[in-house]
Amino acid sequence: MQRKRKLSPSHVIHDLSTLIEWRITRQIHDGTKRKRASLYLIEARPAVDGQQLAEAQRTSKDCKSETRPPRDNLILKIFPDTRACEDDYNREVAANAELGRSSAIASPITARDAMFGNISNSDLRWPRCYGTMKVPANVTEGEWTIGESSSEARRGIIFEYLVDLKMLQKDDVTEDLANEIKQLFTDLHALKLLHRDHINHAIWPLIGFNNLFLQRDDTGKKKLYILDFDKALVLGDTARDKSRFADEANRLQQILEQATSKQDETKDLPAEVKRLLAGRGG
């Protein structure tokens, strides 16, 4: 029996550049000073250009592009035009292809239509990725635009917008939540994803997290999410890959044990280091 070929990321995360119109409603995060990606809240609607609509109707029996209302709960992540950000973009697309592979959509048209459908994310622990976008170099907030294919176009990725997220703090970590976090990373590692950007090393020796968030539901229960896979790697089953997964899991275990112990992280540090940290804090 012939082995089924694995779909490439571009066949899982489709390019929606010419299939939707969109406009920026506000900026969520400005990454330009650090030469990182910026996040924008956008409103989007299906493109209604005659040729595009005819193609949509030809390839999608239930296409409703001319009648579907705009959607306003989307995030557009735009990457600067640098080599480092190109690598970030490629890692983000590859990682989201793995996250969405089990429910991959066959074509860009169908992916576009799904974005305007009623899709629940109740079982996911990360924002749903809807597709990629070639973003014009100059975009004016509030003006409707469409993707382009010029050499000046920047790279973008469209995600669902998860509202009212709160960054995970040390004091949030209970035994139950620690187990939930460890299970999340077990699931990511099973998908061969190494996240690499979930611990805030900049505040060492204090405990801090990156890209781990909590969201309260209608009952008050907190739901865990992980975001931003632009530093993530898609690995395999080699001995080195398994070692890297183990290292990430072990380091996470250590951090969570420290968080749940509620002990002073600086307690065992030399006095000179404590003085330096005190100076940094002032």
Backbone torsions as a table, in degrees:
resi	resn	phi	psi	omega
1	MET	NA	129.0	-177.5
2	GLN	-71.6	134.1	-179.5
3	ARG	-70.0	135.4	-179.3
4	LYS	-70.5	129.3	-179.1
5	ARG	-73.7	137.4	179.2
6	LYS	-74.7	130.9	179.7
7	LEU	-66.4	140.8	176.2
8	SER	-72.1	158.1	179.7
9	PRO	-52.6	-36.6	-177.9
10	SER	-68.5	-16.8	176.4
11	HIS	-94.4	-2.2	175.6
12	VAL	-109.2	-44.6	177.0
13	ILE	-106.3	102.8	-171.3
14	HIS	-86.4	154.4	175.5
15	ASP	-82.0	116.3	-177.7
16	LEU	-105.5	16.3	-171.1
17	SER	-51.9	-46.2	-174.9
18	THR	-96.4	3.0	-172.9
19	LEU	-103.2	-12.3	177.7
20	ILE	-135.0	152.8	167.8
21	GLU	-105.6	148.9	-175.6
22	TRP	-152.7	161.5	174.6
23	ARG	-146.2	145.9	178.5
24	ILE	-78.4	131.1	175.7
25	THR	-101.5	-32.7	171.8
26	ARG	-168.3	159.6	177.7
27	GLN	-89.6	133.3	179.3
28	ILE	-94.2	-39.7	-178.7
29	HIS	-149.4	132.1	178.2
30	ASP	-103.2	109.0	-179.1
31	GLY	-99.4	7.4	-171.5
32	THR	-66.4	-36.1	-178.7
33	LYS	-63.5	-33.5	178.8
34	ARG	-95.0	5.5	-177.8
35	LYS	56.2	43.2	176.4
36	ARG	-118.3	175.3	-179.6
37	ALA	-66.8	150.0	174.9
38	SER	-110.2	152.2	-177.7
39	LEU	-115.1	135.0	-179.6
40	TYR	-130.2	138.3	170.1
41	LEU	-82.4	128.3	-176.8
42	ILE	-128.6	157.7	169.3
43	GLU	-108.7	138.1	-176.7
44	ALA	-134.5	152.8	175.3
45	ARG	-145.1	155.0	178.5
46	PRO	-62.2	140.1	175.0
47	ALA	-68.2	140.7	-175.3
48	VAL	-119.5	19.3	173.8
49	ASP	-56.1	139.5	-174.3
50	GLY	-55.0	-46.8	-178.5
51	GLN	-65.4	-41.7	178.9
52	GLN	-65.3	-41.7	-179.6
53	LEU	-65.2	-40.6	178.1
54	ALA	-61.6	-41.6	178.2
55	GLU	-64.9	-41.3	178.9
56	ALA	-61.4	-45.0	-179.3
57	GLN	-67.8	-31.0	179.7
58	ARG	-70.7	-36.2	-173.0
59	THR	-100.1	-11.7	-178.2
60	SER	-131.7	110.7	-174.4
61	LYS	-61.6	-34.1	-177.1
62	ASP	-105.7	30.3	-178.5
63	CYS	-63.4	130.5	179.0
64	LYS	-127.4	34.6	-171.8
65	SER	-60.4	-30.4	-174.6
66	GLU	-80.7	-10.6	-175.4
67	THR	-120.1	-13.3	-175.4
68	ARG	-71.8	135.3	-179.0
69	PRO	-73.6	162.4	176.5
70	PRO	-62.3	156.1	174.1
71	ARG	-114.8	132.4	-172.5
72	ASP	-115.2	8.5	-179.3
73	ASN	-114.4	60.9	-178.9
74	LEU	-127.3	150.2	175.8
75	ILE	-114.0	132.7	172.6
76	LEU	-110.5	119.0	178.5
77	LYS	-99.8	114.8	-175.7
78	ILE	-107.7	128.7	-177.1
79	PHE	-101.5	132.3	176.3
80	PRO	-61.1	159.5	-177.1
81	ASP	-86.9	71.4	175.8
82	THR	-131.4	161.7	-179.7
83	ARG	-63.8	-42.0	-179.9
84	ALA	-62.3	-41.8	-179.7
85	CYS	-73.1	-28.0	172.9
86	GLU	-63.4	-40.7	176.4
87	ASP	-64.3	-41.9	177.4
88	ASP	-58.7	-46.3	-179.5
89	TYR	-60.2	-47.2	-178.4
90	ASN	-63.3	-38.8	177.2
91	ARG	-66.3	-40.7	-179.7
92	GLU	-63.2	-44.3	179.7
93	VAL	-65.0	-45.0	-179.2
94	ALA	-61.9	-42.9	-179.3
95	ALA	-65.8	-44.2	-179.4
96	ASN	-69.4	-25.6	173.3
97	ALA	-63.9	-39.8	177.9
98	GLU	-69.6	-39.7	179.0
99	LEU	-63.6	-33.4	-176.5
100	GLY	-104.2	5.2	-173.3
101	ARG	-61.4	-37.6	-176.4
102	SER	-67.8	-20.3	179.1
103	SER	-123.3	33.4	-176.8
104	ALA	-58.3	140.2	179.3
105	ILE	-100.7	139.8	-165.5
106	ALA	-69.0	-34.8	-171.9
107	SER	-140.0	160.1	176.5
108	PRO	-58.7	-39.3	-179.8
109	ILE	-61.8	-46.8	-179.8
110	THR	-65.9	-36.9	177.2
111	ALA	-64.3	-41.9	177.9
112	ARG	-62.2	-46.2	-179.5
113	ASP	-64.0	-36.3	179.0
114	ALA	-64.6	-32.1	-179.6
115	MET	-63.8	-28.3	-180.0
116	PHE	-97.9	6.1	176.6
117	GLY	-89.2	179.4	178.9
118	ASN	-95.8	88.2	-178.4
119	ILE	-108.7	121.3	179.1
120	SER	-85.7	144.0	177.9
121	ASN	-108.7	24.8	-170.1
122	SER	-60.6	-27.3	-177.8
123	ASP	-96.5	-5.7	-177.5
124	LEU	-91.8	152.9	176.5
125	ARG	-117.2	23.7	177.6
126	TRP	-153.6	156.9	-179.9
127	PRO	-67.7	140.4	178.8
128	ARG	-68.2	133.7	177.0
129	CYS	-95.7	125.7	-176.0
130	TYR	-97.5	-24.9	-179.4
131	GLY	160.7	179.8	178.7
132	THR	-104.3	167.3	-176.6
133	MET	-148.6	134.8	169.9
134	LYS	-90.8	112.2	-169.8
135	VAL	-97.9	129.8	175.6
136	PRO	-55.9	148.8	-176.9
137	ALA	-62.9	-35.7	-179.5
138	ASN	-119.3	113.2	-179.4
139	VAL	-122.8	131.3	178.8
140	THR	-98.5	126.6	179.9
141	GLU	-56.7	132.3	177.2
142	GLY	93.3	-14.2	-179.4
143	GLU	-96.0	135.4	177.4
144	TRP	-69.4	137.7	179.5
145	THR	-145.8	175.6	179.5
146	ILE	-138.0	154.3	-179.7
147	GLY	-63.2	162.5	-179.4
148	GLU	-140.8	168.6	-177.0
149	SER	-117.5	18.1	-178.5
150	SER	-72.5	165.1	-179.1
151	SER	-67.1	-20.2	179.5
152	GLU	-85.1	-8.5	-176.5
153	ALA	-63.8	141.6	176.3
154	ARG	-96.2	163.8	-178.5
155	ARG	-90.4	137.3	178.1
156	GLY	-140.6	157.7	177.6
157	ILE	-133.6	138.0	-178.2
158	ILE	-102.9	129.1	178.3
159	PHE	-126.9	160.4	168.6
160	GLU	-70.3	153.8	179.8
161	TYR	-97.1	119.3	177.2
162	LEU	-96.6	114.3	-172.9
163	VAL	-83.0	155.7	171.3
164	ASP	56.1	41.9	175.3
165	LEU	-81.8	142.5	177.6
166	LYS	-123.0	127.1	179.9
167	MET	-58.8	133.6	178.4
168	LEU	-62.5	129.5	177.2
169	GLN	-113.7	160.4	179.8
170	LYS	-53.5	-44.7	-175.4
171	ASP	-69.2	-13.8	177.4
172	ASP	-77.1	-19.5	-168.6
173	VAL	-80.2	110.5	171.6
174	THR	-102.0	173.8	176.8
175	GLU	-60.1	-42.8	-179.4
176	ASP	-64.9	-44.1	-179.7
177	LEU	-67.4	-37.2	176.9
178	ALA	-59.3	-41.9	178.1
179	ASN	-65.5	-36.3	178.3
180	GLU	-66.4	-40.3	178.1
181	ILE	-64.4	-44.2	179.3
182	LYS	-62.8	-38.4	178.2
183	GLN	-66.6	-37.8	176.8
184	LEU	-58.1	-45.2	-179.4
185	PHE	-72.0	-30.7	172.7
186	THR	-61.0	-41.8	178.8
187	ASP	-66.4	-41.7	178.0
188	LEU	-63.3	-42.7	-179.9
189	HIS	-66.2	-32.5	176.2
190	ALA	-64.7	-28.0	175.5
191	LEU	-86.7	5.0	179.8
192	LYS	69.4	30.5	179.4
193	LEU	-106.9	126.1	174.0
194	LEU	-106.0	113.2	-169.8
195	HIS	-73.6	-52.4	172.2
196	ARG	73.9	1.5	-176.4
197	ASP	-142.8	47.5	-176.6
198	HIS	-115.8	-4.7	178.3
199	ILE	-118.2	133.2	178.8
200	ASN	-87.3	93.7	-178.3
201	HIS	-74.7	-16.7	-175.3
202	ALA	-67.2	-21.5	-177.5
203	ILE	-105.2	11.8	177.2
204	TRP	-51.2	141.6	7.9
205	PRO	-88.0	2.8	175.6
206	LEU	-67.1	153.1	-178.1
207	ILE	-91.1	126.7	177.5
208	GLY	-146.8	155.7	-177.7
209	PHE	-120.0	151.2	171.4
210	ASN	-117.3	140.1	167.1
211	ASN	62.3	16.7	170.7
212	LEU	-112.1	127.0	-172.6
213	PHE	-132.9	157.3	174.3
214	LEU	-119.2	145.8	177.9
215	GLN	-137.7	127.1	178.1
216	ARG	-82.2	134.4	175.1
217	ASP	-89.9	-173.2	-175.7
218	ASP	-64.9	-21.9	-179.9
219	THR	-90.8	-4.5	-177.7
220	GLY	93.9	-5.7	179.3
221	LYS	-73.3	140.7	-179.6
222	LYS	-90.5	131.8	178.1
223	LYS	-110.7	137.7	-176.6
224	LEU	-91.5	135.9	174.7
225	TYR	-132.0	152.0	171.2
226	ILE	-124.2	137.3	-176.1
227	LEU	-125.2	172.0	169.9
228	ASP	58.9	96.0	179.2
229	PHE	-108.5	25.6	-177.0
230	ASP	-78.6	-5.1	171.8
231	LYS	-110.3	0.1	-176.2
232	ALA	-74.3	153.4	175.8
233	LEU	-120.4	140.9	171.2
234	VAL	-94.8	113.8	-175.9
235	LEU	-107.1	-170.6	-178.7
236	GLY	-128.0	-138.8	-175.4
237	ASP	-119.5	19.0	179.3
238	THR	-71.7	165.2	178.8
239	ALA	-60.4	-38.7	179.1
240	ARG	-66.4	-41.0	178.3
241	ASP	-61.9	-45.5	179.7
242	LYS	-62.0	-36.2	178.0
243	SER	-65.6	-37.9	-179.9
244	ARG	-68.9	-38.9	175.2
245	PHE	-63.1	-43.4	-179.7
246	ALA	-63.0	-41.6	179.3
247	ASP	-62.1	-43.1	179.7
248	GLU	-65.1	-42.0	179.4
249	ALA	-65.3	-41.3	-179.0
250	ASN	-67.0	-41.9	179.0
251	ARG	-64.9	-40.9	177.2
252	LEU	-61.9	-42.7	178.2
253	GLN	-57.9	-43.9	-180.0
254	GLN	-62.2	-45.6	-179.0
255	ILE	-62.8	-43.5	-178.7
256	LEU	-67.9	-36.6	176.0
257	GLU	-63.8	-40.5	176.8
258	GLN	-64.3	-41.0	-178.1
259	ALA	-65.2	-43.7	-177.5
260	THR	-75.5	-19.9	178.9
261	SER	-72.9	-22.0	-180.0
262	LYS	60.5	21.6	179.3
263	GLN	-85.9	160.2	176.4
264	ASP	-70.1	119.4	-176.2
265	GLU	-66.2	-23.0	-176.0
266	THR	-94.0	2.6	-171.6
267	LYS	-56.1	-42.7	-173.8
268	ASP	-96.7	9.5	-179.6
269	LEU	-80.7	149.9	175.3
270	PRO	-59.0	152.4	-177.0
271	ALA	-58.8	-38.9	-179.3
272	GLU	-63.0	-39.9	178.4
273	VAL	-65.6	-39.6	178.4
274	LYS	-61.8	-39.7	178.4
275	ARG	-64.5	-40.4	177.8
276	LEU	-63.8	-41.2	179.0
277	LEU	-65.9	-38.0	177.7
278	ALA	-63.3	-39.0	176.8
279	GLY	-66.0	-37.2	178.1
280	ARG	-65.1	-38.0	-179.3
281	GLY	-70.4	-26.9	179.9
282	GLY	-84.1	NA	NA
